Amino acid sequence: MCEARGISKDGVRTGNGRVYQYHKKHTHPHIDRGPRILPNMLYDDYKDGMRACTNAVDNLMAKYMPTYDDHVLADIKWRNRMSELSGKPPRAQVSDYPTADEFRYSMSLDFRFSPLPDRKHFLFDISDEDEAKFQEGLDEVATMVATNTVAQMLKPLKHLADTLQQPIGAKDADGKRLGIFRDSAIENVVEGLALAKKLAIDPSPELQEVMGQLDATITYWAEKKDWLRESPINRTEAANKLSAIAQQMAGFMGVAP
């Protein structure tokens, strides 16, 4: 869920950015900078999460928009003061900023849902060549979905495996400690796996198998986190197992480990 914390003069824009971040994390890419794919089983979670994010933006808008012009004038004063201190002439002016209506419109959000295209949706016959291209497009979508599903798991998994591969107490040449294990490293893998399960659309048997391996392994070590801090043997065992799973994921999905 999104929370409106650390509000600043850019708080509305930050909150609006969180909406897109949530949207991107809980959907698959389809068209670059365009519509994205939302799996059916993730619809309720997506709807609730997006509602929380948009409500946070609405609350910020209600708080700041009545005094929008005052915020603009205050920012102009600050920018011009900074220019003077650096020996430059003040140049900030009201025309540099969007009007209140323009800013309000730029922060507005509109969500529309539509089903993926299907061969049955055509109301006329298409040529074999066009049908082949249509199917090729659907196959590309399926590949993007599978790749994005793996990416949700692979990034936190790779980070955890790399951390555990560093010996306990290891330091670099400057004396900085390496491979510091934190509970969040495992929690991020658990979260990524849970999200991947919801994002997966008709996963292949190979993908289901590797997700099962990760589930069993991360569940085991989540209950023995202290071992990973204190035991070099257990740390190495976990690192090797998790690295092998990461390599398997990256390999059969064609994703760089």
N, C-alpha and C positions, 0 to 999 in steps of 0.2 A: 504494500500500500504506500501511497505518497503522503508525506507530511510536510506542512509548511513551516520550516524551521529556519533560523538564521536569516530572517527577512532583512533585506537591504533595499536601497533604491532600485536595484535590479531584481527584486524579489519576484515580481510578476513574471518577468521573462524567464527566470530560473524555474519557477513553478510550471510555466508552460513547457519548458524543455523536459521536465520530468514526465509530462504526459507522453511526449514522443518516445522518451527512453523506455517507458513501461510498454507502450504500444509495440516498439521494435523488439523488445525482449520476449514478448509473449506471442509473436507471430513469425511467420516465415517470409523470406523475400520472394517476390514474384516478378514485379517489374521495377527496374531501378528507379528509386525516388518516386514510386507510384504505389498502387494497391499492394497489400500484403495478404498472406494466407493465414486464416485463423481456423485451426482444427475445431471440429464440432465439440469435442469433449472439453475444450478449454474456454468455451464461450462464456459460461457463468463466471469463472474466475476472471476472465478478461473484462467482462462487463462491470463487475464489482470493483476491480482495480482501477479501471478507467474512470469510473464514477468518483472514486476517492480522489484521483488526481485532478479531475476537472473541477470538483468541488473546492479543492484547495486553491486552484486558480481563481475561481469565482469569488472566493472569500477575500483573496488578495486584491482583486479588482474592486470589490465593494469597499475595501479599506482605503485604497490609494487613489482611485480615479476621481473622487470628489475634489481632491486637492492636486490634481495632475499638473495644472499650470504652475502651482507653487513649487512643485518638485522640479519642473523645468527651469524656473527662474533660479532656484537654489543651485542647480547643477551648473547653470551658466555662470553664476557668481563664483563657484568653486573653480571651474575650468579657467576662467579669466584670471583669477588670483594666482593659480599655478603658473599661468603664462607669464604674469608679471614677475613672479619670483625667479623664473628662469631667464628673465631679460627679454622676453618676447612680447610683442603687442597682443593685447586681448582680442580674440576674434570670435569667440562663441556668441551666438545670437539665437533668437527664438526660431528663426527660419531653418536652423539646423535640425530641429526636432519635429517629429510628426505631431499633428494636432491630436487632441484628446480622442476625437472620433476615429482618426486614422489608427492610433495606437490600439484603441478598443477593438477595432476590426481586425487588426493584425494578430491580436491575441485570441480571437474567436476560434472555436473548434467545431467541426462538423464530421460526424462519423456515419458512414453508409455501408451496409452489408449487402453483398450480392453473391450468389453461388458461383462456383467455378464452372466454366463452360463445359458442355457435354455434347457428344455427337448427336444426341437426340434433340438438341435445342435448335438445330437447323430446320427451317421451314421449307427448304428446297434441297434438291440433290446437288452435291458438290462433286467435283472430279476426283478421281483416285489420287491424283497428284496433290490436290488441295487437302484431301482427307489425310494423306500421309504427313503433310506438313503440320496439320492440326494435331495429329497424334504425336508428332515429334515435339511440338510445343508442350503438350501434356507430360511427355516423358522428361523434358527439361525441368518442368515444375517439380515432378517427383524427385528428381536428382537434387534440386535445390532444397527441398524439404528434408530429404535424408541427410544431406550435408550439414544443414543448419541444426538438425537434431543432434548430430554427433558433436558439433561445435559447442553446444550448450554444456556438454559433459567434458569435452576434451580440454578446454582451457583451464578450468580449476583442477582437473585431474593432473595435468602436466605440471602445474605449479606445485601441487602437493608432492608428486613423485620427485621433482627436482629438489625440493626442500629436504625431503627425507634422504636423498642421496648424499647430502653433506654430512660428514661425521659430527657427532655431538661435540660441541665446544670448538669446532673448527673456526679459524679466523683468516682473514685475508692479509695481505702484506702490510696494510695500515692498521692492523689490529681489530678490524671490524668483524663481529661475529657473523658467521655464515649459517644458513640453514636453520634459523630460529623457527621452531615449530609452534604454531598457535592453533587453538581449537577451531578458529574460523576457517582454517585451511581445509579441514575435514567437513565442516558445516557447508562450505561453498560447494564441495563435491556432491554432498547429499542433496542440496538445493538444486544444483544443475541436473542431477539425475532425475529428480522428481519432476522438474519442468520438462526435461527431454521426453519422459514417459507420456506427458500430456500433449507435447508437440508432435510426437511421432504419428504419422499417418500411414497405415498399412506397412509397418516395418518389416523388413526381410527377416527370415529365420536367423541369419548371421548377426544382424543388428540386435535382435531379441536375445540371442545367446550372450553377446558381449555385454549387453546391459544387465543381464542376469549375473554375470561374473562380477561386474563392478558393484552391483547391489550387495551381493554376498560379502565381497571383500571389504567394502567401505563400512558395512554394518558391523563386521567383526572388529575392525580397528577403531571404530567410533566408540566402542565400549572399552577400549584399552588404550586410550590416548596417552596415559602416563607412561606406558611401556615405550611409546615412540619418543618420549623425552629422555628416558633414563636407560634404555637398553639398546646398545649398538646392534646386537644380534636381531632383535625384533624390528628395529628401524630399517636395517638392511633388507630383511625379509619383506617388510611392507613395501619398501621402495622398489624392489625387484618385481613384485607382483603387480603393483600399480603401473609401473613403467611398461610391463608386458601388455597389460590391458590397453594402455594408451597407444602403444605401437600397433596393436591389433586394430583398434578403432581407426587410427590414422591411415593404416594400410588398406583395409578393404573398402574404406569410403573415399580414398584418394585425397585425404586431408593431410597437410603437412604437420607432422608431430611437433 
